[in-house]
């Protein structure tokens, strides 16, 4: 199922809006997707490893079993996201809102968490 999302294009200095499928989103691993809007998007089994996702919105996103390893998610919003079984190894989650985020069974090895989280 395709889902609309937007992200800031650093090269063009404009907001880029696309309609993409989950498979197409995977092509953005290792890319700068800062300030993307993934609210309510199904990202299950998606590979976004090494992507820059600063300030992105993952509110209520379905992220089970996704690969978020070594991502820079500083300042992102994960409120209500289901990250069950996801791989966040080495991810930067500083200044993220993790309210009601489900990390059950997730790989959180070497994750940099916001102050006060463990």
N, C-alpha and C positions, 0 to 999 in steps of 0.2 A: 504494500500500500504506500503510495506516495504521500509525503507530508511537506508542507511549506515551511521553510525556515530561512532566516536571514543571518548574515554575518558581515563584519566590517572588512572591506578589502583594503589592506595596507598600501598596496601598489596604486590603486585607483582613488584612494581616499573617499570612498563612497560605500554606502550599504548595498550589498549584493543580495538579491532575493532569488531563491531557487525553489523549485518543486523537485524533490528527489525521493528516490526509494532508499530503504535502509542499505542496500548493496552499494548504491551510489555514495552514500555518506561515508562508507568505509574507505573510499578513495582519498578522503581528507586526512587520514592518519599521517602524522609527521608534517602537518600544515598549520598555518596560523588561522584559527577560527575564532579569535577573540571576539567576545560580545555576541556570539551566536545565540539564537533562541530555539532551544530544544524542548520547550514546555509541552508536556503531554505526548512527546514523540516516543515511538517504540524503537529503542536502540539495542534491543536484545541481540546478543552475539555480534555486535558491531565492533570493529577494530579501529579505535581512534588513538592507538598508542603513539606516544611522542608528539601529539598535537598540542598546540598552544591554544588554550580555551579560557583565557583570562576573562573574568566578568561574564561568562556565559550563563544562560538560564536553563537549568535542567529540572525545573519544578515539575514534580509528578511524572518524570520520564521513566519509562520502563527500560532499565539498563542491565537486567539480569544477564550474567555470563558474558558481558562485554569486556573488551580489552582496553583499559584506560591506563596501562602501564606507562610510567615516565611522562605523563601529561603535566602541563602547567595549567592548573585550574584556579590559580589565585583569584580570589574574589568572586568565584562562581556561586550560583544558587542551586543547591541540591535538595531544597525543601520537598519532602514527600517522595523523593526518587527511590525506586526499587533497584538497588545495586547488589541484590543477592547473587553471590557466586562470581561477581565481577573481579577482574584483576586490576588493582590500583597500585601495584608494586612501584615504589619510587615516585608516586605522584605528588605534586605540590598542591595541598588543599588549604594553604594559609588564607585567612580572611574569607573562607567559604561559609555559607549558611548551610549547616547540615541538619537542621531541624527535621525530625521524623524521617530521616534517611535510613533505609534498611541496608545494612552492610553484612547481614547474616551470611556466613560462608565465604565472604569476599577475601581476597588476598590483599592485606594491608601492610605487607612487609616494606619497611623503609619509607612509609608515607610521611610526609611533612604535614602535620595537622595544625589547625588553628590553636592558639593558646587556650588552655583549659580542656582540650580533648585528648583522649588517649586511645 
